[in-house]
C-alpha cells in the first residue's frame, strides 16, 4: 500500500514468460510499457535483448492466459493428454466459435437430453447458489415440492428432504434415499466481471460438453440436484418410496450435513450423487480439517522502488481430486521466488494475495515488494529468469502455461517513493513460514493406486493491515494421519510465533469390506452397460460419512457422470455421460424397489 498523499506513477513492466525448457533457445532481458498489457492476468513475453523490439511486440500479443481442461487417465498418457487439452482449451476459455451459447434458464430448445434432467439443471443455474448464498435455491426447491404435491421438510440451515411415495406396486417397498448438495464453488476468470453471488452464470453447450462462460459450471453438485428433481416428478419410473436429501454449504466444511437432523429418515440405503467419474462406485472418502494460521506483522513507512510479481496460468483444480496429479500451487511458487529474491536484494513486503478457496489449488498469486538500499536490477532479472526456467522444467506436463510477470510500479524502476510495508524481519518470517508449510500429497494410499491417503492444500494466502492470513485444507483417510499433520503445522507455527487453529473438521467415510447394496449397484451397472464398475475410494470429501454416522445401519455409495476441472472456470460436464448415468440411476432405483 502506498503512503498517503503519494501520486500513482505510470507503470513500466518486466515480463518473463515461463516456457518449456526445450523451447527456450536463449534468455535475455527486456522492459516493456505496462500500457501494452491488460490490468489483470497479463501475458508475459520471454526476456529478449532491447534491440529485438519487433520480436518483443509480437511476443506480447502471442497468447492470452487460458484455462485448459485435462483429464488424466494415467501417468503413461500425461503428455498426450496435455496436447489434447491444449487443442480444446480455446473452446473452454471462450474462443471465437462458441456453439449454442445461451443465458442459463433460457428456452428449452437449448436444453440437451436427457431433457427431464437438464431442464432442472438449466433452471437452477439461473439462480445464484454459491456456498453461504443458497437461500434462494432452497426457496425454489421448497416451492417445487409444493407445486408437485411432494412432502418437504426444511430446516433452519436451508437443508431439505423432499419425499415421494413409491410407484404403483412398490408403495410398501423399503425406502431409498438419494443425496446431493445445492451449493457450488464460485470461481471465475479475471476477464469476467460477473458477481457470482448475485448474478446467474451463462451456460455454453460445446459439442458433447456443457460448460459456463469463464466461471465454474456448478455441475458439482447441480447435476445431482437436477437428477433428484427428475426422479421426484417422473411418473414413468419404477421406484420405492424416495427420500431426496438436499444439503447446503458442502463446499465450505460440509456444514449442511452436520446441521441436518436425520432422526426421521426411514431409508437404510443411500445413493450420493456427488462423484465425477462414470463407471466408478465410490465407497469411501478422506476426512478433512481446515487449518487457519495468522501471522502478526507491523508496518512502517519506507522509501524504495516497488515491484509487482504475478504468477498465473496454472490449472489449479479440486484439492481432493487433483492434488495427486502434482499440479503447481501458485501460492507456493510465489513464496519460492520471494525466498530466492531475498538472497539477491533487501526488500520489504507490501502485499501477498493468492487463492480464493481452501479446497481449490490456487491458480494465481500476486505480491508487491519494495526494494531498498543497494541492489542490482540485472541480478533481479537473472534470478527471476532462472526461477522461471526451473519451474518450466518442473511443471512442463502438469502446468505447461505458467507465466511469471514482473513490473516496476513506478515509471521506470528508478524513482524511489514512500510505501507502507511490513518490517524487514516480518517480511522474512512470512516468506519462510510459507516455505516451511507442508503442501501437496504427504502419502499415497498403499491400497488404491494413485489415490492420496494424506495431503495438504495451501488454498488462501492474503495480507492485511496487521499481518498475514493462510487457510489450508488437510485431508486423510486415516484420522491418526490427519491429526499428525495438524500437529506438524502446530509445531511449525510455534517456531514462527504464529497463531494456528483448526476449523470445520469432518470424518473420513470408511470403507465397508462387504456391502450388499454396493454389490447390487455393481450388478445393475453390469446389466445396463455390459461393463464392470470399478469400486474406488476418493481423496475428496463426501457427506456420506457424516450422514451415515447419524443413521445406524445406513449403507451408502456415491456415483455420478464424468466431470472435469471442477472448482475451476474450466469445469465442464459430459452430456453423453449424463445420459448414460441417468439411465443407470433409474435402473438402480428400480432394482431397489424390487429387492
SVG drawing of the C-alpha trace seen along z (x, -y; Angstrom):
<svg xmlns="http://www.w3.org/2000/svg" viewBox="-50 -14 74 73">
<polyline fill="none" stroke="black" stroke-width="0.4" points="0.0,0.0 1.3,-3.4 1.9,-6.0 -1.0,-8.5 -0.5,-11.6 1.8,-9.9 1.0,-10.0 0.5,-6.9 3.0,-6.7 2.6,-5.3 3.8,-1.7 6.6,0.0 6.8,3.8 9.3,6.5 7.7,9.7 9.1,13.1 7.1,15.9 7.6,19.4 8.1,21.7 9.2,25.4 12.9,25.7 13.4,27.4 11.7,24.5 13.8,21.8 16.7,21.1 18.1,18.2 17.3,16.0 17.9,12.2 16.2,9.2 13.6,6.6 11.4,3.9 8.1,3.0 5.5,0.3 2.6,1.6 0.0,-0.1 0.6,2.7 -0.9,5.2 -4.3,5.7 -4.5,4.9 -5.1,8.5 -3.6,11.8 -1.1,10.2 0.6,12.5 4.3,12.4 6.9,12.3 10.3,14.0 13.0,11.5 15.0,10.6 17.6,8.0 16.4,4.4 17.4,4.4 14.8,7.1 11.9,4.7 9.8,6.3 10.1,9.7 9.1,8.2 5.9,6.7 4.9,10.0 5.5,12.0 3.4,9.7 0.4,10.4 1.1,14.1 -1.1,15.9 -3.8,14.9 -3.9,16.8 -6.3,19.6 -7.6,22.5 -7.1,25.9 -9.1,29.0 -7.0,32.1 -8.4,35.4 -5.5,37.7 -6.1,41.4 -2.6,42.5 0.9,41.4 1.9,43.0 -0.7,40.8 0.1,37.5 1.9,36.0 -0.7,37.0 -3.4,35.7 -1.8,32.3 -1.7,31.9 -5.4,32.9 -6.3,30.3 -4.3,27.6 -6.2,28.3 -9.5,27.9 -8.6,25.1 -9.7,22.3 -13.2,23.6 -13.2,23.8 -11.9,20.3 -14.5,18.7 -12.8,18.8 -14.2,17.1 -16.6,20.0 -18.9,20.8 -21.8,23.0 -25.1,22.9 -24.4,20.2 -27.4,19.2 -28.1,17.5 -28.9,20.1 -32.6,20.9 -33.3,19.9 -35.5,21.6 -36.0,25.3 -34.6,25.6 -31.2,25.1 -31.6,27.9 -29.8,31.2 -31.0,34.7 -32.0,36.1 -34.3,33.1 -36.1,34.3 -32.8,33.8 -31.2,30.8 -34.4,28.7 -33.9,28.6 -30.1,28.0 -30.7,25.0 -33.4,23.7 -31.2,23.9 -28.2,22.5 -30.3,19.3 -30.3,19.0 -27.1,17.9 -26.2,20.5 -22.6,20.3 -21.7,21.5 -23.4,19.3 -25.7,17.9 -28.2,20.8 -31.4,19.4 -32.9,18.5 -32.3,22.1 -33.7,23.6 -36.8,21.4 -37.1,22.6 -36.8,26.3 -39.4,25.8 -41.8,24.3 -41.0,27.1 -42.1,29.6 -45.3,27.7 -46.2,27.4 -45.8,31.1 -47.6,32.2 -44.5,33.6 -43.8,33.8 -41.0,31.5 -39.0,30.9 -36.8,27.8 -34.5,26.9 -33.1,23.6 -29.9,24.1 -31.7,24.5 -31.4,28.2 -34.4,30.0 -35.7,33.6 -38.3,34.0 -40.1,37.3 -42.4,39.1 -44.3,42.3 -43.3,45.5 -44.7,46.1 -47.6,48.4 -46.9,51.8 -43.9,50.6 -45.7,48.4 -44.5,50.6 -41.0,51.3 -38.0,50.4 -37.4,46.7 -34.4,45.3 -32.5,42.1 -30.6,40.0 -28.4,37.1 -26.5,34.1 -25.6,30.6 -27.1,27.4 -24.1,25.0 -21.4,24.5 -17.8,23.2 -17.7,19.6 -14.6,19.3 -14.2,17.1 -11.5,15.8 -10.3,12.3 -11.7,11.2 -15.3,11.9 -16.9,9.1 -19.9,11.2 -20.8,11.0 -21.4,14.7 -23.1,14.2 -25.9,12.2 -25.9,12.9 -26.6,16.2 -23.9,17.9 -24.1,18.4 -24.2,22.0 -22.5,23.0 -23.0,26.2 -19.7,27.1 -20.2,30.3 -20.6,33.1 -19.8,30.9 -21.6,28.3 -19.6,25.6 -20.0,22.0 -18.7,18.7 -15.4,18.2 -16.9,19.4 -17.4,22.6 -20.3,24.6 -21.8,25.9 -22.1,29.4 -20.6,30.2 -23.2,30.8 -26.0,29.2 -26.4,32.3 -27.3,34.3 -30.0,31.7 -31.4,32.0 -31.4,35.8 -33.2,35.9 -35.8,33.4 -36.4,35.5 -36.8,38.7 -39.3,36.9 -41.6,36.0 -41.1,38.7 -44.3,40.8 -42.9,43.4 -40.2,44.8 -40.4,47.8 -39.3,46.7 -39.7,47.4 -40.6,44.5 -37.9,41.9 -36.3,39.5 -34.2,36.9 -31.8,35.0 -30.6,31.6 -27.8,30.2 -26.3,26.7 -22.7,25.5 -20.9,28.7 -18.1,26.9 -17.2,25.0 -16.8,27.7 -19.9,29.9 -21.8,27.6 -25.3,28.6 -24.7,32.2 -23.6,31.5 -26.7,29.4 -29.2,31.9 -31.5,33.9 -32.0,37.3 -33.8,38.8 -36.9,39.2 -35.2,40.8 -36.7,44.2 -34.2,45.2 -31.3,47.5 -29.7,47.3 -28.5,44.0 -27.1,43.1 -24.9,40.0 -24.7,38.3 -21.6,36.2 -19.0,38.2 -17.3,37.1 -16.4,40.3 -18.8,42.5 -18.4,46.2 -16.9,45.8 -18.8,46.7 -17.2,44.7 -17.3,46.4 -15.1,44.3 -13.6,40.9 -11.0,38.9 -11.8,36.8 -10.6,33.3 -9.9,30.3 -9.3,26.6 -6.1,25.1 -6.0,21.3 -2.8,19.5 -2.4,15.8 1.0,14.2 1.1,10.8 3.2,8.1 4.0,4.5 4.0,2.0 6.3,-1.0 6.7,-3.8 9.7,-3.0 11.3,-4.7 12.3,-2.5 11.4,-1.1 8.3,1.0 7.8,4.1 4.7,6.3 5.2,10.0 2.4,12.2 2.3,15.9 -0.6,17.1 -1.6,19.6 -1.8,22.5 -4.6,25.2 -5.5,25.4 -8.4,27.7 -10.2,29.5 -7.7,30.1 -9.0,33.6 -9.3,34.8 -6.3,33.1 -3.7,32.8 -2.5,36.3 -1.7,35.1 1.2,32.9 -0.2,29.6 1.5,26.4 0.3,24.2 0.6,20.5 1.0,19.5 3.9,21.9 5.6,20.8 5.4,17.2 6.9,17.9 9.7,19.8 10.5,16.9 10.4,14.4 12.8,16.6 15.2,16.6 15.0,12.8 15.8,12.4 19.2,13.7 19.8,11.1 18.4,7.9 16.9,6.3 13.2,5.9 10.0,5.3 6.7,7.0 3.8,4.7 1.2,7.4 0.8,11.1 -2.5,12.4 -3.2,15.8 -6.1,18.3 -9.8,18.0 -10.9,21.4 -9.2,23.8 -10.4,26.7 -9.1,25.4 -5.5,25.4 -4.6,21.7 -4.2,20.7 -2.8,17.2 -0.9,15.3 0.4,11.8 2.9,9.9 4.1,6.3 7.5,5.7 9.7,2.7 13.4,2.8 15.5,0.5 19.2,-0.1 21.7,1.2 20.6,3.8 21.2,4.9 18.3,4.9 20.4,7.2 20.7,9.7 17.0,9.5 16.1,10.2 18.6,13.1 17.0,14.5 13.5,14.4 14.6,15.8 16.4,18.7 13.4,19.4 11.1,19.3 13.2,21.9 13.3,24.2 9.5,24.0 9.1,24.7 11.0,27.9 9.3,29.0 5.7,28.4 6.1,28.9 3.5,31.6 1.1,30.7 1.1,26.9 2.6,26.0 1.2,22.4 2.7,20.9 3.5,17.3 5.7,15.1 5.3,11.4 7.2,8.6 6.7,4.9 8.1,1.8 5.3,0.0 6.9,-3.4 7.5,-4.9 10.8,-3.2 12.1,-1.4 14.4,-4.3 12.3,-6.6 12.1,-6.0 8.9,-6.6 7.4,-6.1 5.2,-3.0 3.7,-1.3 5.4,2.0 6.0,4.8 9.1,4.6 12.1,6.5 12.0,9.2 8.3,9.7 8.7,9.9 11.4,12.6 9.3,14.5 6.2,14.6 8.1,15.9 9.9,18.5 6.7,19.7 5.2,20.2 8.3,22.1 8.1,24.3 4.4,25.1 3.8,28.6 1.8,28.7 0.7,31.4 0.5,35.2 2.1,36.3 1.4,40.0 -0.3,42.1 -2.6,45.0 -0.9,48.4 -4.2,50.0 -5.5,47.9 -3.2,46.9 -2.6,43.2 -5.0,42.2 -3.6,39.9 -4.0,41.0 -2.9,37.8 -2.5,34.3 -2.5,30.6 -3.5,27.7 -2.4,24.2 -5.5,22.6 -5.5,19.0 -2.8,16.5 -3.6,12.9 -2.0,9.9 -3.9,7.5 -3.0,4.2 -1.6,6.1 -0.3,9.4 -0.8,12.4 -3.6,15.0 -3.3,18.5 -6.1,21.1 -5.1,24.7 -7.3,27.9 -5.8,31.1 -7.2,34.4 -6.6,38.0 -8.4,41.3 -6.9,42.0 -7.8,39.8 -4.4,40.6 -2.6,39.2 -4.9,36.2 -4.0,35.4 -0.3,36.0 -0.4,33.3 -2.3,30.9 0.4,31.4 3.1,30.9 1.7,27.5 1.2,26.5 4.9,27.2 5.9,25.0 3.5,22.3 5.0,22.3 8.5,21.9 7.4,18.9 5.3,17.4 2.1,17.8 -1.5,18.3 -2.8,21.6 -6.2,23.2 -8.4,25.8 -12.0,25.4 -14.6,27.4 -13.2,30.9 -15.2,33.8 -14.6,37.5 -13.5,40.0 -16.1,42.2 -14.5,45.6 -14.6,48.5 -17.0,51.3 -15.4,54.5 -18.7,56.2 -21.8,54.4 -24.9,56.0 -26.0,52.6 -22.7,52.0 -22.9,55.4 -26.4,54.7 -25.2,51.4 -22.3,53.2 -24.6,55.8 -27.1,53.3 -24.2,51.4 -23.0,54.5 -26.5,55.3 -27.1,51.7 -23.7,51.1 -22.2,54.5 -19.1,53.3 -17.7,53.8 -18.0,50.9 -14.8,50.0 -15.2,49.8 -13.0,47.0 -12.2,44.5 -11.8,40.8 -9.5,38.3 -12.2,35.7 -14.7,35.1 -18.2,36.5 -21.1,36.1 -21.7,39.9 -19.5,40.3 -21.4,37.6 -24.8,38.8 -24.1,42.5 -23.0,41.6 -26.4,40.1 -28.3,43.2 -27.2,46.5 -27.1,49.2 -27.2,46.7 -25.4,48.2 -24.0,45.6 -22.5,45.5 -21.6,42.5 -21.9,42.3 -22.0,39.6 -21.3,38.6 -18.0,37.5 -16.9,34.0 -13.6,32.3 -11.8,29.5 -14.3,28.9 -13.7,25.9 -12.2,24.0 -13.5,21.9 -12.6,24.8 -15.2,27.0 -17.3,29.0 -19.9,31.8 -20.1,34.6 -23.6,34.7 -23.4,38.3 -22.1,39.4 -25.1,37.7 -27.4,39.6 -25.8,43.0 -25.6,42.2 -29.3,41.1 -30.3,44.5 -28.2,46.3 -29.7,44.3 -33.2,45.1 -32.4,48.8 -30.7,48.9 -33.7,47.1 -36.0,49.7 -33.8,52.6 -34.0,51.2 -37.8,51.2 -37.8,54.9 -35.1,56.1"/>
</svg>
